Amino acid sequence: MLDYKLKKTILVLAMLLTLLMSCDTEPEISRQEEVTAQLISGGALWNVKEVTIDDVVENTLFANLSIQFEEGTYSSTNGGLVWSPTGTWSFASEDATSFIREDGVEVLIESMTSDELILSLDWPETTLDADKGRTTSRKGRHKFRFGK
């Protein structure tokens, strides 16, 4: 009789242990969900700290640039031709290392922490404002370092 009770207890414990091990109490979030949460971070405004074009500092072209991300959309201030005032974006792949904007430009997420975001993109043309006699965009690899 004792042998039967012991076997029954061991069987019940094994079943409980199997059940506990198979339960996933916290759902896993995808890499895309994780990166999106960091980008939008409660409606945070990302303010430009430095801009380089082909490794040359070009802060004056993007003075006071700021970007705010929402899920699938963004808005920018002082982005010139490179960052339109509003637009859409979606991840280029499951690993969420880059996103594609509505204009087809792929933006690489080089680095992201809670208070710094580094994005880079290739801009295809140099444009001039004939009335003001100044460059409004420059062709090349643009790297933007933002902070909160």
C-alpha positions in Angstrom: 0.0 0.0 0.0 2.8 2.4 0.9 4.5 1.6 -2.4 1.3 2.5 -4.3 0.9 5.9 -2.4 4.6 6.7 -3.1 4.2 6.0 -6.8 1.0 8.0 -7.0 2.7 11.0 -5.2 5.7 10.8 -7.5 3.4 10.7 -10.5 1.4 13.7 -9.4 4.6 15.7 -8.6 6.0 14.8 -12.0 2.8 15.9 -13.7 2.8 19.2 -11.8 6.5 19.8 -12.6 5.8 19.1 -16.3 2.9 21.5 -16.2 4.9 24.2 -14.5 7.7 23.9 -16.9 5.5 24.1 -19.9 3.7 27.2 -18.7 5.1 30.5 -20.1 3.9 33.1 -17.8 5.4 36.1 -19.7 4.8 36.3 -23.4 7.9 36.9 -25.4 8.0 40.1 -27.4 9.5 40.2 -30.8 12.6 42.2 -31.7 10.4 44.5 -33.8 8.1 45.2 -30.8 11.1 45.8 -28.5 12.7 48.3 -31.0 9.4 50.0 -31.6 8.9 50.5 -27.9 12.4 52.1 -27.6 11.8 54.4 -30.6 8.4 55.7 -29.4 9.4 55.6 -25.7 6.2 57.3 -24.4 6.1 59.9 -27.2 9.7 61.0 -26.7 11.2 63.6 -28.9 14.6 62.7 -30.4 16.8 65.9 -30.8 19.8 65.9 -33.1 23.2 66.2 -31.4 25.4 65.6 -34.4 25.1 65.0 -38.2 27.9 63.7 -40.4 27.8 63.3 -44.2 30.4 60.9 -45.5 32.2 61.3 -42.1 32.3 65.2 -42.3 30.4 67.0 -39.5 27.5 68.9 -41.1 25.4 70.1 -38.2 24.3 73.4 -39.8 22.3 71.6 -42.5 20.2 70.0 -39.7 20.2 72.6 -36.9 17.4 71.9 -34.5 16.3 68.7 -36.2 14.0 66.6 -34.0 12.0 63.5 -34.8 9.2 61.8 -32.9 8.3 58.2 -33.8 5.0 56.5 -33.4 4.1 53.0 -34.4 4.5 53.1 -38.2 4.7 56.9 -38.5 7.1 59.7 -37.7 7.1 63.5 -37.6 10.1 65.7 -37.9 11.0 69.4 -37.5 13.8 71.0 -39.5 14.6 67.8 -41.4 15.0 69.6 -44.7 14.5 67.3 -47.7 16.1 64.3 -46.0 13.5 64.0 -43.3 10.0 65.1 -44.5 7.7 66.7 -41.9 5.6 63.5 -41.7 6.0 60.0 -43.0 5.6 56.3 -42.5 8.1 53.6 -41.7 8.2 49.8 -41.4 10.9 47.4 -40.5 13.0 46.0 -43.3 13.4 42.6 -41.6 12.4 40.6 -38.5 15.7 41.6 -36.7 14.6 45.3 -36.7 18.1 46.7 -37.5 16.7 49.0 -40.2 13.4 50.5 -41.5 12.1 51.6 -44.8 10.4 55.0 -45.1 7.5 55.8 -47.4 10.0 57.3 -49.9 11.8 54.0 -50.2 14.9 55.2 -48.2 16.3 52.5 -45.9 17.4 53.9 -42.5 19.9 51.8 -40.5 19.5 51.8 -36.7 23.2 51.8 -35.8 22.7 52.1 -32.1 19.9 52.8 -29.6 19.9 53.2 -25.8 17.3 54.8 -23.6 18.8 58.3 -24.3 20.7 58.0 -27.6 19.7 57.0 -31.1 22.1 56.8 -34.0 20.5 56.4 -37.5 22.2 56.4 -40.9 20.9 56.6 -44.5 22.2 57.1 -48.0 20.8 60.3 -49.6 20.9 60.2 -53.4 21.3 63.9 -54.4 22.6 67.3 -53.6 20.0 70.1 -54.0 20.3 73.8 -53.9 17.9 76.6 -53.0 18.5 79.0 -55.9 16.7 81.9 -54.1 18.9 81.7 -51.0 22.0 80.4 -52.7 22.5 77.6 -50.2 22.6 73.8 -50.2 19.4 72.2 -48.9 20.6 68.6 -49.1 23.9 66.8 -49.8 24.4 63.5 -51.5 26.1 60.9 -49.3 26.0 58.7 -46.2 24.2 60.7 -43.5 24.7 59.7 -39.9 22.4 61.3 -37.3 23.1 61.1 -33.6 20.0 62.0 -31.5 19.5 62.4 -27.8 16.5 63.0 -25.6 
